Amino acid sequence: MTSERTYHHGDLRRTLLAAALDVITADGPDAVSLRDLARRVGVSHAAPAHHFKDRTGLLTAVAAEGYARFADTLADAPGLRERGVAYVRFAARHPAYFQVMFRPELYRADDPDLLTAKSRATEALRAGIDGLPDAARGEDARLAGVAAWSLAHGFATLLLTGNLTDALEGRAPEDAFRALTGLVFAPGADGAT
């Protein structure tokens, strides 16, 4: 007889996702295994497969849920700068989702739920660019979107990896990002006179 405690969960899928997020936050997505999650939540090692089939299925569900939450967060932010702030805030508050969402080798990129959530997030980001005056967007709105995304994503990634600790000097990441965008996009910031 085994000493492991097993019992029925009211929502095993949700419980497994929560446990996976804890593992990802502590040790990164590469540390996730269905067997370990089953042990953590006290179910048989086969139980997670009923909900996710395999590790990739679980990480696909994490990415889809992350993109859905991300889309909601971005949609609530007015204007491009505040969408960038929301981007950084999301990464800081939900590092496990963030780590999985932007590593497509971890999940099934063709999953319908993931595609829907990812599309919503992309549209929310694009709406920030579309709201800019033509002069601010430049000739290539798509490139303007890539520039804005690169700035927010780069800042968020540096923040999560601990590379901004000294640079922030105790300042809230959102405030630092606002200041950064002011510096980068200030008139004359390109060195032109």
C-alpha positions as CSV (number, residue, x, y, z in Angstrom):
1,M,0.0,0.0,0.0
2,T,1.3,3.5,-0.9
3,S,1.7,6.3,1.6
4,E,0.6,8.9,-1.0
5,R,-2.7,10.4,-0.4
6,T,-5.1,10.4,-3.3
7,Y,-8.5,12.0,-3.5
8,H,-11.0,13.4,-5.9
9,H,-10.7,17.1,-6.8
10,G,-13.7,19.2,-7.6
11,D,-11.6,20.8,-10.3
12,L,-8.5,18.8,-10.9
13,R,-7.7,20.7,-14.1
14,R,-7.6,24.1,-12.3
15,T,-5.6,22.5,-9.4
16,L,-3.0,21.1,-11.8
17,L,-2.7,24.5,-13.6
18,A,-2.2,26.3,-10.3
19,A,0.4,23.8,-9.3
20,A,2.2,24.1,-12.7
21,L,2.2,27.9,-12.3
22,D,3.9,27.5,-8.9
23,V,6.5,25.2,-10.3
24,I,7.2,27.6,-13.3
25,T,7.5,30.6,-11.0
26,A,10.0,28.8,-8.7
27,D,12.0,26.7,-11.3
28,G,10.9,27.7,-14.8
29,P,8.8,25.8,-17.4
30,D,11.5,23.2,-18.0
31,A,10.9,21.8,-14.5
32,V,7.2,21.0,-15.1
33,S,6.3,17.3,-15.2
34,L,2.9,15.7,-15.0
35,R,4.1,13.0,-12.6
36,D,5.5,15.7,-10.2
37,L,2.3,17.7,-10.4
38,A,0.2,14.6,-9.7
39,R,2.4,14.0,-6.6
40,R,2.1,17.6,-5.5
41,V,-1.8,17.7,-5.7
42,G,-2.2,14.1,-4.3
43,V,-3.6,12.2,-7.3
44,S,-2.5,9.2,-9.2
45,H,0.3,9.8,-11.7
46,A,-2.1,9.1,-14.6
47,A,-4.8,11.6,-13.5
48,P,-3.2,14.7,-15.2
49,A,-3.2,12.9,-18.5
50,H,-7.0,12.9,-18.5
51,H,-7.0,16.6,-18.6
52,F,-3.9,17.5,-20.6
53,K,-2.8,14.3,-22.4
54,D,0.9,15.3,-21.9
55,R,3.2,18.0,-20.7
56,T,2.9,19.9,-23.9
57,G,-0.9,19.9,-23.5
58,L,-0.5,21.3,-20.0
59,L,1.8,24.1,-21.1
60,T,-0.5,24.8,-24.0
61,A,-3.3,25.4,-21.5
62,V,-1.0,27.6,-19.5
63,A,-0.1,29.7,-22.6
64,A,-3.8,30.0,-23.6
65,E,-4.8,31.1,-20.2
66,G,-1.9,33.5,-20.0
67,Y,-2.7,35.1,-23.4
68,A,-6.4,35.5,-22.4
69,R,-5.5,37.3,-19.1
70,F,-2.9,39.3,-21.0
71,A,-5.5,40.4,-23.6
72,D,-7.8,41.5,-20.8
73,T,-5.1,43.5,-19.1
74,L,-4.0,45.2,-22.3
75,A,-7.6,46.0,-23.4
76,D,-8.2,47.9,-20.2
77,A,-5.2,50.2,-20.7
78,P,-5.8,53.5,-22.5
79,G,-3.3,54.5,-25.2
80,L,0.0,53.0,-26.3
81,R,2.2,54.1,-23.3
82,E,-0.2,52.7,-20.8
83,R,-0.5,49.4,-22.8
84,G,3.2,49.2,-22.4
85,V,2.9,49.8,-18.7
86,A,0.2,47.1,-18.6
87,Y,2.5,44.7,-20.5
88,V,5.3,45.3,-17.9
89,R,2.9,45.0,-15.0
90,F,1.5,41.7,-16.4
91,A,4.9,40.2,-16.7
92,A,5.8,41.3,-13.1
93,R,2.6,39.9,-11.6
94,H,2.3,36.8,-13.7
95,P,5.9,35.6,-14.5
96,A,4.9,32.0,-15.0
97,Y,2.4,32.8,-17.7
98,F,4.9,35.2,-19.3
99,Q,7.7,32.6,-19.3
100,V,5.5,30.1,-21.2
101,M,3.6,32.5,-23.5
102,F,6.7,33.6,-25.4
103,R,8.3,30.2,-25.8
104,P,6.3,28.5,-28.6
105,E,8.5,25.5,-28.5
106,L,6.8,24.6,-25.2
107,Y,3.2,24.3,-26.5
108,R,1.0,23.5,-29.4
109,A,0.9,26.7,-31.4
110,D,-2.1,25.5,-33.5
111,D,-4.4,24.9,-30.4
112,P,-7.7,26.7,-31.1
113,D,-8.0,28.2,-27.6
114,L,-4.5,29.4,-27.7
115,L,-5.0,31.0,-31.2
116,T,-8.1,32.8,-30.0
117,A,-6.4,34.2,-26.9
118,K,-3.2,35.1,-28.7
119,S,-5.3,36.9,-31.4
120,R,-7.1,38.9,-28.8
121,A,-3.8,40.0,-27.2
122,T,-2.3,40.9,-30.6
123,E,-5.4,43.0,-31.4
124,A,-5.2,44.8,-28.0
125,L,-1.5,45.6,-28.8
126,R,-2.3,46.8,-32.3
127,A,-5.1,49.0,-31.0
128,G,-2.5,51.0,-29.1
129,I,-0.6,51.7,-32.3
130,D,-3.8,52.4,-34.3
131,G,-4.7,55.1,-31.7
132,L,-1.6,57.1,-32.5
133,P,-1.7,60.0,-34.9
134,D,-0.3,59.2,-38.4
135,A,2.8,61.3,-37.7
136,A,3.6,59.3,-34.6
137,R,3.0,56.0,-36.3
138,G,5.2,56.8,-39.2
139,E,4.8,55.2,-42.6
140,D,4.9,51.7,-41.4
141,A,2.4,51.0,-38.6
142,R,3.5,47.4,-38.4
143,L,7.1,48.4,-37.7
144,A,5.8,51.0,-35.2
145,G,4.1,48.0,-33.5
146,V,7.2,45.9,-33.5
147,A,9.2,48.9,-32.0
148,A,6.6,49.3,-29.2
149,W,6.4,45.6,-28.5
150,S,10.2,45.3,-28.5
151,L,10.5,48.0,-25.9
152,A,7.8,46.6,-23.6
153,H,8.9,43.0,-24.0
154,G,12.6,43.8,-23.6
155,F,12.0,45.8,-20.5
156,A,9.7,43.1,-19.0
157,T,12.2,40.4,-19.8
158,L,15.1,42.3,-18.2
159,L,12.9,43.0,-15.2
160,L,12.0,39.3,-14.7
161,T,15.6,38.1,-15.1
162,G,16.8,40.5,-12.4
163,N,18.8,42.7,-14.8
164,L,17.1,46.0,-13.9
165,T,17.5,45.9,-10.1
166,D,20.3,48.4,-9.9
167,A,18.9,50.5,-12.8
168,L,15.5,50.9,-11.1
169,E,17.1,52.2,-7.9
170,G,13.9,51.3,-6.0
171,R,11.5,52.8,-8.5
172,A,8.4,50.9,-9.4
173,P,8.9,49.2,-12.7
174,E,5.7,50.8,-14.2
175,D,7.1,54.3,-13.3
176,A,10.5,53.4,-14.7
177,F,8.9,52.2,-18.0
178,R,6.9,55.4,-18.3
179,A,10.1,57.5,-17.8
180,L,11.9,55.3,-20.3
181,T,9.3,55.8,-23.0
182,G,9.5,59.5,-22.4
183,L,13.2,59.4,-23.0
184,V,13.1,57.2,-26.0
185,F,10.3,59.0,-27.7
186,A,11.1,62.6,-26.7
187,P,11.4,65.1,-29.5
188,G,15.1,65.1,-30.7
189,A,15.8,61.8,-29.1
190,D,17.1,60.5,-32.4
191,G,19.9,63.0,-32.3
192,A,18.4,65.0,-35.2
193,T,18.5,68.7,-35.0
